[in-house]
Amino acid sequence: MEELDEADVQDWLSSFECGRNPDIEEFLRRRAIPHEKSFKSRTYLLVDVASMSSGRPTILAFFSLAIHIMNVPDPISNSLHKRLHGLYFSKDVKLRALPCYLIGQLGKDDRYPERTTGDELLKKACQTVLGAQHAVGGRFIKIDCEDIPALVDLYQRNGFRAVQNDVSSGLLEMVLFF
């Protein structure tokens, strides 16, 4: 984005279509640039290499990553609590807020479903986080998802496990440990 005019980037991002999940489309079209500028998150685009010479590459998919604080509930098993907390785990002292990496958004353009799979996109996001984890540490990646069997299956297939349902958002919180 630093090398391009913001209006051109905005126009380019506005071409992304995700009718299955309007929030995904809305994020890329309206919130990705403000989040970048405020250092709230980073958005990574998967583009069609062949379209690069046109000056307006085709966006096939994207994901956004952020640093996050996960609030851990009281009724949680000791084994999961220990996994989340790590070295300084104590049965007597249960921390409620844990730092983690967040995959905030993950989406594919409806027009190019065969160009990348959800598994491939998720793996790219996790590999990107792994680079940060090697540099600064961290115990896990969190993702919030709708409790839809196909989505839950995608994340479970890739090593994520359900931790809790967020009452305020209605989303299922899932984590992947390093």
N, C-alpha and C positions, 0 to 999 in steps of 0.2 A: 504494500500500500504506500510505503514511503516514496516509491519511485513513480507513482501514478497520481493523477488528479483525483481528489476525493469524489467529485461528481461522477467521473467516469467509473470509479470502483463501485459507487452506489448504483449506478445504472446497470453495471455488470452483475452485481449481486441480486438485483431485482429481477433478473431473468430466471432465477432458480424457482422451480415448481415442486411443491410437495402437498398435493391435495389430501393425502391420507392424514396428515398432521399439520394443520394450519399454524400451530405454534412454532414448528420447525421452520417453515417458510417465513413466518413473521420475524423470527430471530435473525435469520441471515439477511433479510431485506431491510430491517429497521433497527436492529439492536447490535449487530456484529461490529459495525464501525464505532459507535459510541463506547462499547465495551473495550475495544482495542485502544481507543484514545485515552480512556480512563484507567488503563492497565488492569481492568477487572477480569479479563479473560483473553485468550488467544484463539483465533479461528483459523483452521487449516482447511484449505480447499484441495480437492482432488479434481484435476482438470484433464481434459482430453488433450494429450500431447500434440496430436495432429492439428488441432484447432489453434495452437499457440501462434502460428504465423499470421492468423487473421487479425490479430490485435485485440480480439475479444474471445479468449478461450472459453470453451464450453465447460461449465461447472457440472461435474458428474455427481459429486457428493461433498460433504464437509463434516467436520467435527469441531467442537469448541472445548477448550480445557481451562480450568481455573484452580486456584488454591481455595480450599474450603474448610469449614469447621462442621464436623458431624456431631449432632447432639445424640447421645446414647441414652436409651431409656433405662428405667430401673429394672423392669422384668427381663433380664437378659442372662443367659447361662454364663457361669463362671468361665467355661472354656472359650466362649466367644468373646467375653469381656477381656480375657487374658490375651487373646489373639489381637484384639483391637488396640490394647494398651501396650503390650510388649514387656520390656524389661522391668519396668517399675510397677507392675501389677500387684495390687494388694486387695484381698477380699474385703478388707475393712474400709478402704478408701476407693470409692468408685468415681473416677472422673467422668463428667457428663459431656464435655466438649473436647473432641479430638481433631487434630489437624489431619487433612487428607488431600488428595488430588481429586478433582471432580471432572468427569466427562459431562459437561453441561448440556450439550446438544450433539446430536448425531443424526444425519439425514442424507437421503439419496434423492436425486432429482427423478421425478416420476417418468420423465421421457427417456431415461437411460437405465432401466432396471437391470439389464443384463451386463452392464459395464463393470459393476463391482457388487459384491455381496455384502450383507450386513456383517458377516464374520470378518471379511477382509477390512472393512472400514473400522470395525471395533479393534482389530489387531493393530492397525496403523495408529489409532488413538492411544492404545496401551503402550506401543513401542515408543511413541513420542514422550509419554509420561515417564517411561523407564529411563530415558535420558536425563530427565530432571531428577528422578529418584537417585540415580547414581551420583549426581553432582551434589545434592543437598540432603538426601535421606528421605524418609517417609515410609509409612507402613502399608498403606493401601490406597486403592482407587475406589471412589464411590460413584455410583450412577443412580439416578432416580428414574423410574420408569412406570408407565401405566401397568396395572396388573392385568396384562393381556397375555394369554398363554404363549403366543408366538414370540413376543418380546422377551418374556421371562426365559423361555427356552434358549433364545439367542445368547443371552447373557450367561446363563448357566453352562451352556456348551463351551463358553469361553472362560470358565473358571470363576465367575461371579457367584456369590451366594447371598440369598435374601437375609436381611438383618431385621428389618422392621417396616411397618407401614407408617408413613408420616401422616398424622391425623389432619394437620392443617392443609396439606396439599393433596392428600389422597393418593400419593405416589408410593410405590414400593422402593425402599432403599436397599441397594445391593452393593456388595463390596468384593474387590479382588485383592488378595494379599500378595505382596511381593515375595 
